[in-house]
Amino acid sequence: MNDPEQLSAGGCLCGAVRYQVKGKLRDVINCHCSMCQRQHGGFGPHSKAPKANITITRDEGLTWFQTSKIARRGFCRECGSGLFWEPVEQGATGIVAGTLDNPTGLKTIGHIFVAEKQDFYDITDDLPQFDESSDGQLTGDYK
């Protein structure tokens, strides 16, 4: 089921950043934290993969912003597209799911930081919800 030869690709809006991911991606977790709200205009739909499996194939625009003591976010300095969320002490990087090329084969598996969710939308599915982090409780999550 976990095909090490699987190859996924993605990139930013303008094409200045492209990346490839070797191996299986984690299914999508919707993050409703205040930082994702600022970056994405709502919640952040993130997949994830081991850092060692991600290769930047075009890097004319990738830059990083340290958003907290525990993580930084990667984005394109040319078009502003948010691409990555990278925890400092984890061996995995969050990938903004909307930057992946279709078909992704991914599905949404849960919601995190729902205690910080904006009031202008409702979560209407029956997926697991966590007030804060899921702490690896969702299937396929990396710690």
HELIX and SHEET records of a PDB file:
HELIX    1   1 SER A   34  HIS A   40  1                                   7    
HELIX    2   2 LYS A   51  ASN A   53  5                                   3    
HELIX    3   3 ALA A   97  THR A   99  5                                   3    
HELIX    4   4 VAL A  114  GLU A  116  5                                   3    
SHEET    1   A 3 LEU A   7  GLY A  11  0                                        
SHEET    2   A 3 VAL A  17  LYS A  22 -1                                        
SHEET    3   A 3 ILE A  54  ASP A  59 -1                                        
SHEET    1   B 7 LEU A  62  GLN A  66  0                                        
SHEET    2   B 7 ALA A  71  CYS A  76 -1                                        
SHEET    3   B 7 GLY A  82  PRO A  87 -1                                        
SHEET    4   B 7 ALA A  92  VAL A  96 -1                                        
SHEET    5   B 7 GLY A  44  PRO A  50 -1                                        
SHEET    6   B 7 ARG A  26  CYS A  31 -1                                        
SHEET    7   B 7 THR A 108  ILE A 112  1                                        
END                                                                             
